[in-house]
Amino acid sequence: KIEEKLFSYVKMRGIYNLLVNMRNVDYISSSGLKVLLALSKLVEANQGKVVLLTDNKQVLKVFEISGLDKVFTIVSSEPDAIKLLQTTIDKH
């Protein structure tokens, strides 16, 4: 299962500041949202942050309708995403 492999990798490597590049994602299912939400909880429990990178209007609409746009930091440019993650790293 991809969720288990992803979580295992994150825990094994101790990487808790993640940039999820969703630029090539045209559709996200409720299962995909569930994985991202669980990932977010995992990294935040370890003082980390997940930043989602997308400018796809359909994907953004799914996050808005589900209310998850309030949960996730979503940006449309890679430099903005990196800056946000660097700020989180600098705090620790």
TORGURO-373221 format. One line per 4 residues: number of its first residue (from 1); their letters; for each residue x, z, y of N, C-alpha, C. Coordinates in nm, 3 decimals. Layout:
N
NUM> A> X Z Y X Z Y X Z Y ~ ...
***
This chain:
92
1> KIEE> 0.084 0.000 -0.118 0.000 0.000 0.000 0.089 0.000 0.125 ~ 0.060 -0.086 0.219 0.145 -0.100 0.337 0.148 0.028 0.419 ~ 0.038 0.098 0.427 0.033 0.222 0.503 0.132 0.324 0.448 ~ 0.134 0.340 0.317 0.225 0.435 0.254 0.371 0.395 0.276
5> KLFS> 0.401 0.265 0.263 0.537 0.217 0.283 0.582 0.238 0.428 ~ 0.493 0.210 0.521 0.526 0.227 0.663 0.552 0.374 0.695 ~ 0.464 0.461 0.650 0.479 0.604 0.679 0.604 0.660 0.613 ~ 0.630 0.616 0.490 0.750 0.661 0.419 0.875 0.618 0.494
9> YVKM> 0.876 0.495 0.543 0.991 0.443 0.616 1.014 0.522 0.746 ~ 0.906 0.546 0.817 0.916 0.621 0.944 0.970 0.761 0.917 ~ 0.916 0.828 0.817 0.961 0.965 0.785 1.106 0.966 0.737 ~ 1.140 0.872 0.649 1.274 0.866 0.592 1.379 0.843 0.701
13> RGIY> 1.349 0.754 0.792 1.442 0.720 0.899 1.435 0.818 1.017 ~ 1.328 0.894 1.025 1.312 0.986 1.137 1.288 0.913 1.268 ~ 1.223 0.798 1.259 1.195 0.717 1.378 1.053 0.749 1.423 ~ 1.041 0.813 1.539 0.909 0.855 1.585 0.872 0.797 1.721
17> NLLV> 0.947 0.703 1.770 0.911 0.629 1.891 0.904 0.482 1.850 ~ 0.782 0.431 1.847 0.760 0.299 1.788 0.694 0.202 1.884 ~ 0.745 0.082 1.884 0.684 -0.030 1.954 0.621 -0.118 1.847 ~ 0.489 -0.133 1.852 0.419 -0.217 1.756 0.383 -0.347 1.828
21> NMRN> 0.456 -0.453 1.794 0.435 -0.583 1.858 0.316 -0.651 1.791 ~ 0.207 -0.660 1.866 0.084 -0.720 1.814 0.054 -0.853 1.883 ~ 0.155 -0.915 1.940 0.134 -1.041 2.012 0.078 -1.151 1.924 ~ 0.111 -1.152 1.797 0.063 -1.256 1.707 -0.062 -1.215 1.629
25> VDYI> -0.119 -1.102 1.666 -0.241 -1.054 1.600 -0.362 -1.107 1.676 ~ -0.447 -1.180 1.604 -0.569 -1.235 1.665 -0.692 -1.151 1.632 ~ -0.681 -1.069 1.527 -0.795 -0.990 1.480 -0.742 -0.862 1.420 ~ -0.811 -0.752 1.445 -0.775 -0.626 1.381 -0.902 -0.563 1.324
29> SSSG> -0.896 -0.528 1.198 -1.011 -0.469 1.128 -1.014 -0.319 1.150 ~ -1.121 -0.258 1.105 -1.130 -0.112 1.113 -1.022 -0.047 1.027 ~ -0.984 -0.111 0.919 -0.875 -0.059 0.835 -0.743 -0.062 0.910 ~ -0.720 -0.169 0.985 -0.599 -0.177 1.066 -0.596 -0.071 1.174
33> LKVL> -0.711 -0.048 1.237 -0.721 0.058 1.339 -0.692 0.194 1.277 ~ -0.743 0.215 1.157 -0.721 0.342 1.087 -0.572 0.366 1.061 ~ -0.502 0.262 1.019 -0.358 0.274 0.994 -0.285 0.308 1.123 ~ -0.318 0.238 1.231 -0.252 0.265 1.360 -0.282 0.406 1.409
37> LALS> -0.404 0.452 1.389 -0.441 0.587 1.431 -0.365 0.692 1.351 ~ -0.357 0.673 1.221 -0.281 0.767 1.136 -0.133 0.765 1.174 ~ -0.079 0.647 1.202 0.061 0.635 1.244 0.083 0.710 1.375 ~ -0.009 0.695 1.467 0.000 0.764 1.596 0.001 0.915 1.577
41> KLVE> -0.085 0.964 1.492 -0.090 1.109 1.466 0.041 1.158 1.406 ~ 0.097 1.079 1.314 0.225 1.115 1.252 0.336 1.124 1.356 ~ 0.349 1.024 1.440 0.460 1.024 1.535 0.438 1.128 1.645 ~ 0.315 1.147 1.688 0.290 1.247 1.792 0.315 1.389 1.740
45> ANQG> 0.291 1.411 1.611 0.321 1.541 1.551 0.471 1.569 1.552 ~ 0.550 1.463 1.569 0.695 1.474 1.575 0.748 1.440 1.714 ~ 0.666 1.468 1.816 0.699 1.446 1.957 0.736 1.302 1.990 ~ 0.680 1.209 1.916 0.706 1.068 1.939 0.590 0.998 2.007
49> KVVL> 0.601 0.867 2.013 0.500 0.787 2.081 0.491 0.649 2.015 ~ 0.369 0.598 2.008 0.345 0.461 1.964 0.299 0.383 2.086 ~ 0.364 0.272 2.112 0.323 0.182 2.218 0.286 0.049 2.153 ~ 0.165 0.002 2.184 0.118 -0.125 2.131 0.143 -0.235 2.233
53> LTDN> 0.194 -0.347 2.187 0.225 -0.460 2.274 0.132 -0.576 2.240 ~ 0.039 -0.606 2.330 -0.050 -0.720 2.312 -0.114 -0.759 2.444 ~ -0.148 -0.885 2.454 -0.227 -0.931 2.568 -0.346 -1.013 2.519 ~ -0.372 -1.005 2.386 -0.483 -1.078 2.327 -0.615 -1.011 2.366
57> KQVL> -0.700 -1.085 2.435 -0.825 -1.029 2.487 -0.918 -0.981 2.376 ~ -0.921 -1.052 2.263 -1.007 -1.010 2.152 -0.960 -0.878 2.093 ~ -0.831 -0.865 2.075 -0.775 -0.741 2.020 -0.797 -0.626 2.119 ~ -0.773 -0.652 2.245 -0.795 -0.549 2.347 -0.941 -0.505 2.350
61> KVFE> -1.032 -0.597 2.332 -1.175 -0.567 2.331 -1.211 -0.472 2.216 ~ -1.151 -0.493 2.100 -1.174 -0.405 1.986 -1.129 -0.263 2.019 ~ -1.013 -0.251 2.082 -0.965 -0.118 2.121 -1.058 -0.054 2.224 ~ -1.108 -0.132 2.318 -1.199 -0.081 2.419 -1.332 -0.035 2.357
65> ISGL> -1.392 -0.120 2.274 -1.520 -0.088 2.212 -1.511 0.037 2.125 ~ -1.400 0.052 2.055 -1.381 0.167 1.966 -1.338 0.293 2.041 ~ -1.303 0.277 2.168 -1.255 0.392 2.246 -1.108 0.422 2.223 ~ -1.043 0.342 2.140 -0.902 0.368 2.108 -0.807 0.324 2.218
69> DKVF> -0.860 0.256 2.318 -0.776 0.224 2.434 -0.742 0.350 2.512 ~ -0.816 0.458 2.487 -0.788 0.588 2.550 -0.686 0.668 2.468 ~ -0.671 0.629 2.342 -0.581 0.699 2.249 -0.441 0.639 2.253 ~ -0.437 0.506 2.257 -0.310 0.434 2.250 -0.263 0.389 2.388
73> TIVS> -0.133 0.383 2.402 -0.073 0.318 2.518 -0.058 0.171 2.481 ~ -0.127 0.085 2.556 -0.125 -0.059 2.528 -0.071 -0.131 2.650 ~ 0.034 -0.210 2.628 0.095 -0.284 2.738 0.105 -0.431 2.699 ~ 0.125 -0.515 2.801 0.133 -0.659 2.775 0.273 -0.715 2.789
77> SEPD> 0.370 -0.631 2.828 0.507 -0.682 2.839 0.604 -0.592 2.764 ~ 0.700 -0.655 2.701 0.799 -0.581 2.624 0.883 -0.487 2.712 ~ 0.927 -0.531 2.830 1.004 -0.438 2.915 0.925 -0.311 2.950 ~ 0.794 -0.326 2.974 0.712 -0.208 3.003 0.706 -0.115 2.883
81> AIKL> 0.692 -0.173 2.765 0.686 -0.093 2.642 0.816 -0.017 2.620 ~ 0.926 -0.085 2.637 1.057 -0.021 2.618 1.078 0.090 2.720 ~ 1.037 0.067 2.844 1.051 0.168 2.948 0.970 0.294 2.913 ~ 0.849 0.275 2.864 0.766 0.389 2.825 0.829 0.468 2.710
85> LQTT> 0.881 0.396 2.612 0.945 0.464 2.500 1.072 0.535 2.543 ~ 1.148 0.473 2.631 1.271 0.536 2.680 1.240 0.665 2.755 ~ 1.133 0.664 2.831 1.091 0.784 2.903 1.058 0.896 2.804 ~ 0.990 0.862 2.696 0.958 0.961 2.593 1.084 1.015 2.528
89> IDKH> 1.178 0.928 2.499 1.305 0.970 2.436 1.382 1.060 2.532 ~ 1.387 1.025 2.659 1.461 1.102 2.758 1.405 1.244 2.776 ~ 1.276 1.261 2.751 1.212 1.393 2.765 1.259 1.489 2.656 ~ 1.307 1.433 2.545 1.345 1.519 2.431 1.491 1.524 2.422
***
